[in-house]
């Protein structure tokens, strides 16, 4: 990118005051050019694909279309624009999905003006940018081993799984555990989701493989 060519931007945020403030900051610097604004993720995707900005400044929690879904859609559509998340939220439930969806960077709205400018320049070049708080959180997450899958199963779910492994029918499981057959089905649905499987046989196989039921 030539030094004299301004970095083009799209601002996506549901708060007009925030959009005005961010636009004003960048408009005052000849190194940047704001091409447009959007108040939700859906409109943000439309404008990003049409205007092709270098960087999209994306909020996360917006009514009418959240930021994570917008980032994922831009990634799916092969958009050239880099997405720099600019939000007030730095929890795992916000940062990880956004980065996994394809965000180039993640910055908090309380970042100083020069830090924001530097982050946009870095994002435009394809470099990852993370606020110190977010970077620290991600490093901690990577260094902390994930809990074994079997720990996510409740005691009742394990009981159901053990009976399934013995070939017990849903009706027989209900009788054995003194619960309704509908409750058995609910437990099985949860077990399938936690083990990332789609049926009884796969659940039993994965359970043995991971030591939840002991080794086959």
LOMI-785015 format. One line per 5 residues: number of its first residue (from 1); their letters; for each residue y, x negated, z of N, C-alpha, C, O, CB. Coordinates in nm, 3 decimals. Glycine has a CB too. Example, Ala and Ser with C-alpha at 12.3 -4.5 7.8 and 13.67 -1.06 7.14 Angstrom:
# LOMI-785015
1 = as = -0.569,-1.319,0.780,-0.450,-1.230,0.780,-0.330,-1.320,0.780,-0.332,-1.424,0.846,-0.447,-1.131,0.905; -0.225,-1.285,0.708,-0.106,-1.367,0.714,0.003,-1.290,0.787,0.114,-1.341,0.804,-0.060,-1.408,0.572
***
This chain:
# LOMI-785015
1 = xxxxx = -0.119,-0.084,0.000,0.000,0.000,0.000,0.125,-0.088,0.000,0.137,-0.175,0.086,0.000,0.095,0.122; 0.215,-0.068,-0.091,0.335,-0.149,-0.100,0.422,-0.125,0.022,0.425,-0.014,0.075,0.413,-0.118,-0.229; 0.495,-0.232,0.067,0.576,-0.221,0.187,0.685,-0.115,0.174,0.722,-0.052,0.274,0.638,-0.354,0.220; 0.736,-0.094,0.053,0.846,0.000,0.035,0.798,0.144,0.015,0.880,0.236,0.011,0.930,-0.043,-0.083; 0.671,0.162,0.002,0.619,0.297,-0.018,0.598,0.364,0.118,0.521,0.315,0.200,0.486,0.294,-0.098
6 = xxxxx = 0.666,0.476,0.142,0.652,0.542,0.272,0.512,0.601,0.291,0.447,0.642,0.194,0.757,0.652,0.287; 0.468,0.604,0.413,0.340,0.666,0.447,0.363,0.816,0.453,0.450,0.863,0.525,0.282,0.611,0.583; 0.285,0.891,0.378,0.303,1.036,0.374,0.221,1.103,0.483,0.109,1.061,0.514,0.264,1.091,0.237; 0.278,1.209,0.541,0.218,1.275,0.656,0.209,1.427,0.641,0.289,1.489,0.571,0.296,1.242,0.780; 0.111,1.484,0.708,0.100,1.628,0.724,0.084,1.652,0.873,0.000,1.589,0.937,-0.020,1.689,0.640
11 = xxxxx = 0.164,1.743,0.929,0.159,1.772,1.072,0.089,1.906,1.093,0.130,2.008,1.038,0.302,1.775,1.133; -0.018,1.906,1.173,-0.093,2.028,1.200,-0.093,2.053,1.351,-0.162,1.984,1.426,-0.240,2.019,1.144; -0.015,2.152,1.393,-0.003,2.184,1.535,0.045,2.328,1.546,0.129,2.373,1.467,0.095,2.085,1.608; -0.006,2.400,1.644,0.031,2.541,1.655,0.163,2.565,1.728,0.211,2.678,1.733,-0.078,2.616,1.725; 0.222,2.460,1.785,0.350,2.475,1.855,0.467,2.431,1.767,0.476,2.313,1.732,0.348,2.393,1.986
16 = xxxxx = 0.555,2.523,1.730,0.670,2.489,1.644,0.757,2.378,1.702,0.806,2.292,1.628,0.754,2.612,1.621; 0.776,2.379,1.834,0.860,2.277,1.897,0.799,2.139,1.879,0.870,2.041,1.854,0.879,2.308,2.046; 0.667,2.131,1.893,0.598,2.003,1.876,0.612,1.957,1.731,0.642,1.840,1.705,0.448,2.014,1.916; 0.590,2.048,1.636,0.601,2.011,1.495,0.743,1.963,1.463,0.761,1.864,1.393,0.564,2.131,1.405; 0.842,2.034,1.515,0.981,1.994,1.490,1.010,1.856,1.548,1.075,1.774,1.484,1.078,2.097,1.549
21 = xxxxx = 0.959,1.833,1.670,0.983,1.704,1.734,0.919,1.589,1.660,0.980,1.484,1.640,0.934,1.707,1.875; 0.793,1.609,1.619,0.721,1.504,1.546,0.785,1.480,1.410,0.804,1.366,1.368,0.572,1.541,1.530; 0.819,1.589,1.341,0.884,1.575,1.211,1.015,1.498,1.224,1.045,1.410,1.144,0.909,1.714,1.148; 1.093,1.532,1.326,1.221,1.464,1.347,1.206,1.315,1.369,1.283,1.235,1.316,1.293,1.525,1.465; 1.104,1.276,1.448,1.081,1.134,1.473,1.051,1.058,1.345,1.107,0.951,1.319,0.966,1.116,1.571
26 = xxxxx = 0.960,1.114,1.265,0.919,1.044,1.144,1.026,1.051,1.034,1.040,0.959,0.954,0.788,1.101,1.092; 1.100,1.160,1.032,1.204,1.174,0.930,1.315,1.072,0.950,1.384,1.035,0.855,1.263,1.315,0.932; 1.331,1.025,1.073,1.437,0.928,1.102,1.399,0.786,1.062,1.481,0.694,1.069,1.469,0.931,1.250; 1.275,0.767,1.019,1.229,0.633,0.979,1.194,0.636,0.831,1.108,0.714,0.790,1.107,0.587,1.064; 1.257,0.551,0.750,1.231,0.551,0.605,1.090,0.508,0.568,1.050,0.518,0.452,1.328,0.460,0.538
31 = xxxxx = 1.014,0.460,0.665,0.878,0.417,0.636,0.779,0.533,0.632,0.661,0.513,0.604,0.833,0.317,0.739; 0.828,0.654,0.660,0.740,0.771,0.663,0.802,0.887,0.586,0.924,0.898,0.573,0.712,0.812,0.807; 0.715,0.973,0.535,0.761,1.092,0.463,0.670,1.209,0.500,0.550,1.208,0.469,0.762,1.068,0.308; 0.726,1.310,0.567,0.649,1.428,0.606,0.644,1.524,0.488,0.747,1.574,0.443,0.710,1.497,0.732; 0.523,1.550,0.438,0.507,1.637,0.321,0.497,1.785,0.357,0.529,1.871,0.276,0.384,1.597,0.244
36 = xxxxx = 0.452,1.814,0.479,0.437,1.954,0.515,0.389,1.973,0.656,0.361,1.876,0.727,0.344,2.021,0.421; 0.378,2.101,0.697,0.334,2.137,0.830,0.238,2.255,0.821,0.243,2.335,0.728,0.454,2.169,0.921; 0.150,2.264,0.921,0.059,2.379,0.930,0.042,2.413,1.077,0.051,2.326,1.163,-0.079,2.348,0.863; 0.018,2.540,1.105,0.006,2.585,1.244,-0.138,2.606,1.288,-0.163,2.642,1.403,0.082,2.711,1.263; -0.233,2.585,1.198,-0.374,2.595,1.237,-0.460,2.511,1.144,-0.414,2.464,1.040,-0.421,2.743,1.235
41 = xxxxx = -0.587,2.493,1.184,-0.676,2.405,1.110,-0.706,2.451,0.969,-0.718,2.369,0.878,-0.801,2.391,1.182; -0.719,2.581,0.949,-0.752,2.634,0.816,-0.641,2.603,0.717,-0.666,2.553,0.607,-0.777,2.786,0.823; -0.518,2.632,0.758,-0.403,2.603,0.672,-0.386,2.453,0.656,-0.344,2.405,0.551,-0.274,2.666,0.730; -0.420,2.380,0.762,-0.409,2.235,0.756,-0.500,2.176,0.649,-0.460,2.085,0.576,-0.442,2.174,0.890; -0.621,2.228,0.639,-0.715,2.181,0.538,-0.661,2.212,0.399,-0.665,2.127,0.309,-0.854,2.247,0.558
46 = xxxxx = -0.610,2.334,0.380,-0.556,2.374,0.250,-0.444,2.280,0.206,-0.443,2.233,0.092,-0.503,2.519,0.255; -0.350,2.253,0.297,-0.237,2.167,0.262,-0.279,2.022,0.242,-0.228,1.953,0.154,-0.130,2.175,0.371; -0.373,1.976,0.324,-0.419,1.837,0.310,-0.483,1.815,0.173,-0.461,1.711,0.110,-0.520,1.803,0.421; -0.561,1.913,0.128,-0.626,1.900,-0.002,-0.525,1.911,-0.117,-0.543,1.849,-0.222,-0.735,2.006,-0.017; -0.420,1.990,-0.095,-0.321,2.009,-0.202,-0.217,1.898,-0.205,-0.180,1.850,-0.312,-0.252,2.143,-0.186
51 = xxxxx = -0.168,1.857,-0.087,-0.060,1.758,-0.080,-0.111,1.614,-0.078,-0.037,1.522,-0.112,0.024,1.784,0.043; -0.236,1.595,-0.038,-0.298,1.462,-0.033,-0.215,1.359,0.044,-0.179,1.255,-0.011,-0.322,1.411,-0.175; -0.183,1.388,0.171,-0.105,1.292,0.251,-0.192,1.171,0.288,-0.314,1.178,0.286,-0.050,1.360,0.378; -0.126,1.062,0.323,-0.200,0.945,0.368,-0.265,0.973,0.504,-0.378,0.933,0.530,-0.107,0.822,0.377; -0.190,1.041,0.590,-0.237,1.068,0.726,-0.209,1.213,0.765,-0.102,1.267,0.737,-0.170,0.971,0.826
56 = xxxxx = -0.306,1.275,0.829,-0.289,1.409,0.885,-0.284,1.394,1.037,-0.379,1.345,1.098,-0.404,1.507,0.841; -0.174,1.437,1.098,-0.163,1.439,1.243,-0.218,1.574,1.289,-0.158,1.678,1.263,-0.015,1.417,1.292; -0.332,1.571,1.355,-0.407,1.694,1.383,-0.418,1.725,1.532,-0.469,1.644,1.610,-0.546,1.683,1.324; -0.369,1.842,1.571,-0.392,1.891,1.707,-0.536,1.943,1.711,-0.597,1.961,1.606,-0.288,2.003,1.748; -0.591,1.968,1.830,-0.729,2.013,1.838,-0.744,2.160,1.870,-0.815,2.232,1.798,-0.801,1.934,1.942
61 = xxxxx = -0.680,2.207,1.974,-0.698,2.346,2.016,-0.587,2.434,1.958,-0.474,2.436,2.007,-0.699,2.356,2.170; -0.623,2.506,1.854,-0.527,2.592,1.786,-0.592,2.726,1.753,-0.703,2.728,1.699,-0.474,2.526,1.658; -0.525,2.836,1.783,-0.579,2.966,1.743,-0.577,2.979,1.592,-0.483,2.934,1.527,-0.500,3.081,1.808; -0.680,3.039,1.537,-0.683,3.058,1.392,-0.751,2.946,1.317,-0.758,2.948,1.195,-0.545,3.072,1.341; -0.803,2.846,1.389,-0.872,2.735,1.323,-0.851,2.607,1.400,-0.742,2.549,1.393,-0.823,2.719,1.178
66 = xxxxx = -0.953,2.560,1.473,-0.934,2.441,1.556,-0.940,2.311,1.478,-0.984,2.307,1.363,-1.037,2.438,1.665; -0.896,2.204,1.543,-0.887,2.075,1.477,-1.018,2.012,1.439,-1.030,1.953,1.332,-0.814,1.983,1.562; -1.119,2.024,1.525,-1.249,1.963,1.497,-1.310,2.022,1.371,-1.362,1.949,1.286,-1.345,1.982,1.616; -1.305,2.154,1.358,-1.359,2.218,1.238,-1.282,2.173,1.114,-1.341,2.153,1.008,-1.353,2.371,1.252; -1.151,2.158,1.128,-1.068,2.114,1.015,-1.103,1.972,0.974,-1.113,1.942,0.855,-0.919,2.123,1.051
71 = xxxxx = -1.123,1.885,1.073,-1.159,1.746,1.044,-1.294,1.741,0.972,-1.310,1.668,0.874,-1.164,1.663,1.174; -1.389,1.818,1.023,-1.522,1.821,0.962,-1.514,1.871,0.818,-1.584,1.820,0.730,-1.617,1.910,1.044; -1.431,1.972,0.794,-1.418,2.027,0.659,-1.353,1.926,0.564,-1.396,1.912,0.449,-1.336,2.157,0.661; -1.252,1.855,0.611,-1.189,1.753,0.528,-1.288,1.641,0.496,-1.290,1.589,0.384,-1.064,1.694,0.600; -1.369,1.605,0.592,-1.472,1.503,0.570,-1.573,1.552,0.467,-1.611,1.479,0.376,-1.544,1.466,0.702
76 = xxxxx = -1.615,1.678,0.483,-1.712,1.735,0.391,-1.657,1.743,0.249,-1.731,1.722,0.153,-1.753,1.874,0.437; -1.529,1.771,0.237,-1.467,1.785,0.106,-1.427,1.650,0.046,-1.376,1.644,-0.066,-1.345,1.875,0.115; -1.450,1.543,0.119,-1.418,1.409,0.067,-1.269,1.382,0.055,-1.227,1.310,-0.035,-1.481,1.390,-0.066; -1.189,1.439,0.145,-1.044,1.420,0.139,-1.009,1.273,0.161,-1.071,1.204,0.242,-0.974,1.507,0.244; -0.908,1.227,0.087,-0.863,1.088,0.101,-0.786,1.067,0.231,-0.787,0.957,0.287,-0.775,1.050,-0.017
81 = xxxxx = -0.721,1.170,0.278,-0.636,1.160,0.397,-0.713,1.114,0.520,-0.826,1.156,0.545,-0.570,1.294,0.424; -0.649,1.027,0.597,-0.704,0.987,0.726,-0.653,1.085,0.830,-0.537,1.128,0.824,-0.664,0.840,0.761; -0.736,1.121,0.925,-0.695,1.215,1.028,-0.674,1.142,1.161,-0.764,1.077,1.212,-0.800,1.328,1.045; -0.554,1.155,1.214,-0.521,1.098,1.344,-0.499,1.216,1.440,-0.402,1.290,1.426,-0.393,1.005,1.337; -0.588,1.231,1.534,-0.575,1.340,1.631,-0.458,1.311,1.723,-0.447,1.200,1.776,-0.707,1.359,1.712
86 = xxxxx = -0.371,1.410,1.742,-0.258,1.397,1.833,-0.262,1.520,1.924,-0.225,1.629,1.883,-0.120,1.386,1.756; -0.307,1.500,2.047,-0.333,1.615,2.135,-0.303,1.580,2.279,-0.272,1.465,2.311,-0.478,1.661,2.122; -0.312,1.680,2.365,-0.292,1.657,2.509,-0.424,1.643,2.581,-0.427,1.617,2.702,-0.209,1.770,2.570; -0.535,1.661,2.509,-0.666,1.664,2.573,-0.745,1.535,2.548,-0.752,1.486,2.435,-0.746,1.783,2.522; -0.804,1.480,2.656,-0.881,1.357,2.640,-1.019,1.365,2.706,-1.076,1.263,2.745,-0.804,1.239,2.697
91 = xxxxx = -1.071,1.487,2.719,-1.204,1.502,2.779,-1.313,1.471,2.676,-1.286,1.470,2.556,-1.223,1.646,2.836; -1.435,1.447,2.725,-1.547,1.418,2.635,-1.569,1.532,2.535,-1.604,1.509,2.419,-1.674,1.394,2.715; -1.549,1.656,2.583,-1.574,1.770,2.495,-1.471,1.779,2.383,-1.492,1.853,2.286,-1.573,1.898,2.575; -1.362,1.706,2.394,-1.261,1.705,2.289,-1.271,1.579,2.203,-1.274,1.587,2.080,-1.122,1.715,2.350; -1.277,1.463,2.268,-1.272,1.337,2.194,-1.396,1.312,2.109,-1.384,1.280,1.991,-1.256,1.223,2.290
96 = xxxxx = -1.514,1.328,2.168,-1.636,1.295,2.095,-1.659,1.381,1.971,-1.688,1.326,1.864,-1.755,1.308,2.186; -1.646,1.513,1.981,-1.664,1.595,1.860,-1.563,1.560,1.751,-1.598,1.560,1.632,-1.652,1.743,1.895; -1.440,1.530,1.789,-1.338,1.498,1.690,-1.371,1.369,1.616,-1.358,1.361,1.494,-1.201,1.486,1.757; -1.413,1.270,1.690,-1.448,1.141,1.629,-1.574,1.154,1.545,-1.583,1.098,1.436,-1.466,1.033,1.736; -1.672,1.228,1.597,-1.795,1.249,1.521,-1.769,1.327,1.393,-1.839,1.309,1.293,-1.898,1.323,1.607
101 = xxxxx = -1.668,1.413,1.396,-1.635,1.494,1.278,-1.569,1.411,1.169,-1.566,1.452,1.053,-1.544,1.610,1.317; -1.515,1.294,1.206,-1.455,1.208,1.105,-1.313,1.162,1.130,-1.251,1.104,1.042,-1.459,1.276,0.979; -1.260,1.188,1.249,-1.123,1.144,1.280,-1.115,0.992,1.279,-1.204,0.924,1.331,-1.077,1.200,1.416; -1.008,0.938,1.220,-0.988,0.794,1.217,-0.935,0.744,1.350,-0.963,0.631,1.390,-0.892,0.756,1.105; -0.858,0.828,1.419,-0.801,0.787,1.547,-0.776,0.904,1.639,-0.787,1.020,1.600,-0.672,0.714,1.524
106 = xxxxx = -0.744,0.871,1.764,-0.724,0.974,1.866,-0.614,0.926,1.959,-0.628,0.824,2.028,-0.858,1.002,1.946; -0.503,0.999,1.960,-0.388,0.961,2.039,-0.341,1.081,2.121,-0.353,1.196,2.078,-0.273,0.908,1.949; -0.288,1.053,2.240,-0.236,1.161,2.324,-0.088,1.182,2.297,-0.017,1.089,2.258,-0.260,1.130,2.474; -0.042,1.304,2.318,0.096,1.339,2.284,0.200,1.270,2.372,0.319,1.272,2.339,0.114,1.487,2.295; 0.157,1.211,2.482,0.254,1.140,2.565,0.270,0.993,2.523,0.334,0.915,2.592,0.211,1.147,2.712
111 = xxxxx = 0.211,0.959,2.410,0.222,0.821,2.360,0.368,0.791,2.323,0.436,0.878,2.270,0.130,0.798,2.236; 0.417,0.669,2.351,0.553,0.631,2.314,0.572,0.636,2.162,0.475,0.625,2.086,0.586,0.490,2.367; 0.694,0.653,2.120,0.727,0.665,1.977,0.671,0.549,1.895,0.609,0.571,1.791,0.877,0.673,1.959; 0.692,0.428,1.940,0.646,0.311,1.864,0.494,0.303,1.859,0.438,0.256,1.760,0.702,0.184,1.924; 0.428,0.349,1.964,0.281,0.350,1.964,0.230,0.450,1.861,0.132,0.425,1.792,0.226,0.383,2.105
116 = xxxxx = 0.299,0.564,1.852,0.260,0.666,1.755,0.281,0.614,1.613,0.195,0.632,1.527,0.340,0.796,1.777; 0.394,0.550,1.588,0.422,0.495,1.456,0.317,0.390,1.418,0.267,0.388,1.305,0.563,0.433,1.451; 0.286,0.302,1.514,0.187,0.196,1.487,0.050,0.257,1.459,-0.024,0.208,1.375,0.178,0.099,1.607; 0.017,0.365,1.531,-0.112,0.431,1.512,-0.121,0.494,1.373,-0.226,0.488,1.309,-0.133,0.538,1.620; -0.012,0.554,1.328,-0.011,0.615,1.194,-0.025,0.507,1.087,-0.098,0.526,0.989,0.119,0.696,1.172
121 = xxxxx = 0.043,0.396,1.105,0.030,0.287,1.007,-0.113,0.236,1.002,-0.169,0.212,0.895,0.128,0.171,1.041; -0.173,0.220,1.120,-0.310,0.171,1.126,-0.406,0.272,1.063,-0.496,0.234,0.987,-0.351,0.143,1.272; -0.386,0.400,1.093,-0.472,0.503,1.037,-0.462,0.506,0.885,-0.562,0.523,0.816,-0.435,0.640,1.094; -0.341,0.489,0.834,-0.320,0.489,0.689,-0.397,0.376,0.621,-0.435,0.386,0.505,-0.170,0.477,0.658; -0.419,0.269,0.696,-0.494,0.155,0.643,-0.644,0.169,0.669,-0.723,0.082,0.633,-0.443,0.026,0.704
126 = xxxxx = -0.682,0.280,0.733,-0.823,0.302,0.759,-0.875,0.239,0.886,-0.996,0.232,0.908,-0.902,0.253,0.646; -0.784,0.191,0.970,-0.826,0.128,1.095,-0.836,0.232,1.206,-0.755,0.324,1.214,-0.728,0.016,1.135; -0.935,0.216,1.291,-0.955,0.309,1.402,-0.850,0.287,1.510,-0.821,0.173,1.548,-1.096,0.293,1.462; -0.793,0.396,1.557,-0.689,0.390,1.659,-0.727,0.483,1.773,-0.749,0.602,1.751,-0.549,0.427,1.601; -0.735,0.429,1.895,-0.768,0.511,2.011,-0.671,0.482,2.124,-0.638,0.366,2.150,-0.914,0.485,2.057
131 = xxxxx = -0.624,0.587,2.191,-0.537,0.565,2.306,-0.620,0.493,2.412,-0.742,0.509,2.415,-0.479,0.701,2.361; -0.558,0.414,2.500,-0.631,0.341,2.603,-0.723,0.431,2.685,-0.836,0.393,2.715,-0.535,0.270,2.695; -0.674,0.549,2.723,-0.755,0.640,2.806,-0.880,0.685,2.731,-0.989,0.690,2.788,-0.671,0.763,2.847; -0.864,0.717,2.603,-0.977,0.763,2.523,-1.074,0.648,2.497,-1.196,0.666,2.505,-0.928,0.822,2.389; -1.021,0.531,2.467,-1.106,0.414,2.442,-1.191,0.384,2.565,-1.310,0.355,2.553,-1.021,0.291,2.404
136 = xxxxx = -1.130,0.390,2.683,-1.202,0.363,2.807,-1.312,0.465,2.829,-1.422,0.431,2.871,-1.106,0.362,2.926; -1.280,0.591,2.800,-1.379,0.697,2.817,-1.499,0.678,2.724,-1.613,0.697,2.765,-1.314,0.834,2.792; -1.472,0.641,2.600,-1.578,0.623,2.503,-1.666,0.504,2.538,-1.788,0.508,2.522,-1.520,0.606,2.364; -1.603,0.396,2.586,-1.680,0.278,2.626,-1.773,0.313,2.742,-1.889,0.273,2.744,-1.586,0.160,2.665; -1.720,0.388,2.838,-1.801,0.430,2.952,-1.917,0.518,2.906,-2.029,0.506,2.956,-1.716,0.505,3.055
141 = xxxxx = -1.889,0.605,2.811,-1.993,0.695,2.760,-2.104,0.615,2.693,-2.222,0.645,2.711,-1.933,0.799,2.661; -2.066,0.514,2.615,-2.164,0.433,2.543,-2.248,0.350,2.641,-2.368,0.332,2.621,-2.094,0.341,2.442; -2.184,0.301,2.745,-2.253,0.215,2.841,-2.341,0.292,2.938,-2.431,0.234,2.999,-2.153,0.134,2.918; -2.316,0.421,2.953,-2.394,0.504,3.046,-2.515,0.563,2.973,-2.497,0.643,2.881,-2.307,0.616,3.107; -2.635,0.527,3.012,-2.754,0.580,2.944,-2.757,0.732,2.952,-2.722,0.792,3.054,-2.883,0.522,3.006
146 = xxxxx = -2.798,0.794,2.843,-2.809,0.940,2.842,-2.923,0.982,2.933,-3.024,0.912,2.944,-2.832,0.994,2.698; -2.908,1.095,2.999,-3.012,1.144,3.087,-3.136,1.180,3.005,-3.122,1.234,2.895,-2.963,1.267,3.169; -3.255,1.152,3.055,-3.377,1.188,2.983,-3.376,1.336,2.948,-3.326,1.418,3.025,-3.503,1.154,3.066; -3.430,1.368,2.832,-3.428,1.507,2.787,-3.495,1.600,2.886,-3.448,1.712,2.907,-3.494,1.519,2.652; -3.607,1.554,2.947,-3.679,1.644,3.036,-3.595,1.684,3.156,-3.622,1.788,3.216,-3.807,1.579,3.081
151 = xxxxx = -3.492,1.604,3.194,-3.408,1.639,3.308,-3.321,1.760,3.276,-3.267,1.824,3.367,-3.321,1.521,3.348; -3.307,1.792,3.149,-3.225,1.906,3.111,-3.304,2.036,3.122,-3.246,2.145,3.113,-3.172,1.888,2.970; -3.435,2.026,3.141,-3.517,2.145,3.155,-3.518,2.191,3.301,-3.535,2.110,3.392,-3.661,2.118,3.105; -3.500,2.319,3.321,-3.506,2.371,3.457,-3.651,2.375,3.503,-3.744,2.361,3.423,-3.442,2.513,3.465; -3.669,2.395,3.633,-3.805,2.401,3.688,-3.884,2.514,3.623,-4.002,2.498,3.591,-3.801,2.420,3.841
156 = xxxxx = -3.818,2.628,3.604,-3.886,2.743,3.542,-3.923,2.713,3.397,-4.031,2.751,3.352,-3.797,2.867,3.549; -3.834,2.646,3.325,-3.862,2.611,3.185,-3.981,2.517,3.176,-4.061,2.526,3.083,-3.739,2.547,3.119; -3.994,2.427,3.271,-4.109,2.337,3.272,-4.238,2.415,3.296,-4.342,2.388,3.235,-4.091,2.227,3.379; -4.230,2.512,3.387,-4.349,2.594,3.414,-4.392,2.669,3.289,-4.511,2.676,3.256,-4.321,2.695,3.529; -4.294,2.724,3.219,-4.325,2.796,3.095,-4.386,2.701,2.993,-4.483,2.734,2.926,-4.199,2.863,3.037
161 = xxxxx = -4.328,2.582,2.983,-4.376,2.484,2.885,-4.518,2.440,2.917,-4.599,2.421,2.826,-4.283,2.363,2.882; -4.548,2.424,3.044,-4.684,2.383,3.084,-4.787,2.490,3.044,-4.897,2.459,2.999,-4.690,2.358,3.237; -4.749,2.615,3.061,-4.840,2.724,3.024,-4.854,2.735,2.873,-4.961,2.766,2.822,-4.791,2.857,3.083; -4.745,2.710,2.802,-4.750,2.711,2.654,-4.846,2.603,2.607,-4.924,2.624,2.514,-4.607,2.689,2.593; -4.840,2.487,2.672,-4.927,2.375,2.634,-5.075,2.409,2.654,-5.161,2.351,2.590,-4.892,2.251,2.715
166 = xxxxx = -5.103,2.504,2.744,-5.241,2.545,2.769,-5.285,2.657,2.675,-5.397,2.706,2.683,-5.256,2.591,2.914; -5.192,2.695,2.585,-5.226,2.800,2.490,-5.206,2.939,2.543,-5.257,3.035,2.485,-5.366,2.784,2.446; -5.133,2.953,2.651,-5.111,3.083,2.713,-5.012,3.166,2.631,-4.911,3.114,2.584,-5.059,3.067,2.856; -5.040,3.293,2.612,-4.952,3.381,2.536,-4.829,3.417,2.618,-4.826,3.399,2.740,-5.027,3.509,2.493; -4.728,3.468,2.551,-4.606,3.509,2.622,-4.636,3.614,2.727,-4.583,3.609,2.838,-4.503,3.562,2.522
171 = xxxxx = -4.721,3.710,2.693,-4.754,3.817,2.787,-4.824,3.761,2.909,-4.795,3.800,3.022,-4.841,3.924,2.720; -4.917,3.668,2.885,-4.991,3.608,2.997,-4.899,3.521,3.084,-4.914,3.516,3.206,-5.110,3.524,2.945; -4.805,3.455,3.019,-4.708,3.373,3.094,-4.624,3.463,3.184,-4.597,3.429,3.299,-4.617,3.292,2.998; -4.582,3.577,3.130,-4.502,3.672,3.207,-4.577,3.718,3.331,-4.520,3.726,3.440,-4.463,3.792,3.120; -4.706,3.749,3.314,-4.789,3.793,3.426,-4.804,3.680,3.528,-4.791,3.701,3.649,-4.927,3.841,3.377
176 = xxxxx = -4.832,3.561,3.478,-4.854,3.445,3.564,-4.732,3.412,3.649,-4.744,3.377,3.767,-4.892,3.323,3.479; -4.612,3.423,3.588,-4.489,3.383,3.658,-4.412,3.502,3.718,-4.305,3.484,3.776,-4.399,3.308,3.563; -4.467,3.621,3.702,-4.405,3.743,3.756,-4.264,3.764,3.698,-4.169,3.796,3.771,-4.398,3.735,3.909; -4.253,3.747,3.568,-4.127,3.772,3.498,-4.157,3.859,3.377,-4.274,3.879,3.342,-4.057,3.638,3.456; -4.053,3.910,3.314,-4.074,3.995,3.196,-4.104,3.909,3.074,-4.073,3.790,3.071,-3.951,4.084,3.171
181 = xxxxx = -4.165,3.970,2.975,-4.195,3.899,2.851,-4.066,3.858,2.780,-4.060,3.753,2.716,-4.282,3.987,2.758; -3.962,3.942,2.792,-3.833,3.909,2.731,-3.775,3.783,2.795,-3.713,3.701,2.727,-3.734,4.027,2.747; -3.795,3.768,2.926,-3.746,3.649,2.995,-3.821,3.525,2.948,-3.763,3.417,2.936,-3.760,3.665,3.147; -3.950,3.540,2.923,-4.029,3.428,2.871,-3.972,3.383,2.737,-3.956,3.263,2.712,-4.179,3.469,2.855; -3.941,3.479,2.652,-3.885,3.446,2.521,-3.750,3.375,2.534,-3.720,3.284,2.457,-3.869,3.573,2.436
186 = xxxxx = -3.671,3.417,2.632,-3.541,3.353,2.655,-3.561,3.208,2.699,-3.491,3.118,2.651,-3.460,3.430,2.761; -3.656,3.187,2.790,-3.686,3.049,2.833,-3.731,2.964,2.715,-3.691,2.848,2.702,-3.795,3.049,2.943; -3.814,3.021,2.629,-3.863,2.946,2.513,-3.748,2.910,2.420,-3.744,2.800,2.365,-3.969,3.027,2.438; -3.656,3.002,2.401,-3.539,2.975,2.316,-3.460,2.857,2.370,-3.418,2.769,2.295,-3.447,3.099,2.307; -3.441,2.854,2.503,-3.369,2.743,2.565,-3.446,2.611,2.552,-3.387,2.506,2.527,-3.342,2.774,2.713
191 = xxxxx = -3.576,2.619,2.568,-3.661,2.500,2.556,-3.653,2.443,2.415,-3.638,2.323,2.396,-3.807,2.532,2.593; -3.662,2.531,2.316,-3.654,2.487,2.176,-3.521,2.415,2.150,-3.518,2.311,2.085,-3.670,2.607,2.081; -3.413,2.473,2.201,-3.281,2.415,2.178,-3.269,2.278,2.246,-3.216,2.184,2.187,-3.172,2.509,2.230; -3.318,2.267,2.367,-3.306,2.142,2.442,-3.395,2.031,2.384,-3.360,1.913,2.390,-3.342,2.165,2.588; -3.507,2.069,2.329,-3.597,1.969,2.271,-3.574,1.951,2.121,-3.637,1.866,2.057,-3.741,2.009,2.296
196 = xxxxx = -3.482,2.032,2.066,-3.449,2.025,1.924,-3.572,2.051,1.837,-3.603,1.975,1.745,-3.388,1.888,1.890; -3.641,2.160,1.868,-3.759,2.199,1.790,-3.745,2.348,1.753,-3.653,2.416,1.798,-3.892,2.173,1.871; -3.839,2.396,1.670,-3.828,2.533,1.622,-3.946,2.623,1.659,-3.940,2.744,1.637,-3.812,2.531,1.475; -4.052,2.565,1.715,-4.165,2.650,1.749,-4.244,2.593,1.867,-4.214,2.483,1.916,-4.257,2.668,1.628; -4.343,2.668,1.912,-4.422,2.632,2.029,-4.497,2.500,2.011,-4.496,2.414,2.099,-4.521,2.742,2.060
201 = xxxxx = -4.560,2.485,1.895,-4.639,2.364,1.870,-4.552,2.239,1.877,-4.589,2.138,1.937,-4.708,2.372,1.734; -4.435,2.248,1.813,-4.345,2.132,1.813,-4.295,2.104,1.954,-4.281,1.988,1.993,-4.225,2.157,1.718; -4.268,2.209,2.031,-4.219,2.191,2.168,-4.322,2.116,2.252,-4.288,2.025,2.328,-4.188,2.327,2.232; -4.449,2.155,2.238,-4.556,2.089,2.313,-4.571,1.944,2.269,-4.586,1.855,2.352,-4.689,2.165,2.295; -4.567,1.921,2.139,-4.583,1.785,2.086,-4.472,1.694,2.137,-4.497,1.582,2.181,-4.584,1.786,1.933
206 = xxxxx = -4.347,1.743,2.130,-4.233,1.663,2.176,-4.240,1.641,2.327,-4.205,1.534,2.377,-4.100,1.731,2.137; -4.285,1.743,2.400,-4.295,1.732,2.545,-4.394,1.623,2.585,-4.368,1.546,2.678,-4.338,1.866,2.605; -4.507,1.615,2.515,-4.603,1.509,2.543,-4.548,1.372,2.502,-4.563,1.273,2.573,-4.737,1.536,2.470; -4.483,1.370,2.388,-4.428,1.244,2.337,-4.325,1.185,2.433,-4.318,1.063,2.450,-4.365,1.265,2.200; -4.246,1.272,2.494,-4.139,1.224,2.583,-4.180,1.219,2.729,-4.099,1.188,2.816,-4.018,1.312,2.568
211 = xxxxx = -4.306,1.250,2.756,-4.355,1.239,2.892,-4.318,1.354,2.982,-4.335,1.345,3.103,-4.305,1.115,2.950; -4.268,1.463,2.926,-4.232,1.579,3.006,-4.356,1.646,3.063,-4.354,1.697,3.175,-4.150,1.678,2.923; -4.464,1.646,2.985,-4.590,1.705,3.029,-4.694,1.600,3.060,-4.811,1.633,3.081,-4.643,1.800,2.923; -4.654,1.475,3.064,-4.753,1.368,3.079,-4.802,1.328,2.941,-4.766,1.392,2.843,-4.870,1.413,3.169; -4.881,1.227,2.932,-4.927,1.179,2.801,-5.050,1.256,2.755,-5.138,1.289,2.833,-4.959,1.028,2.807
216 = x = -5.051,1.282,2.624,-5.165,1.354,2.567,-5.286,1.262,2.564,-5.394,1.303,2.520,-5.134,1.405,2.425
***
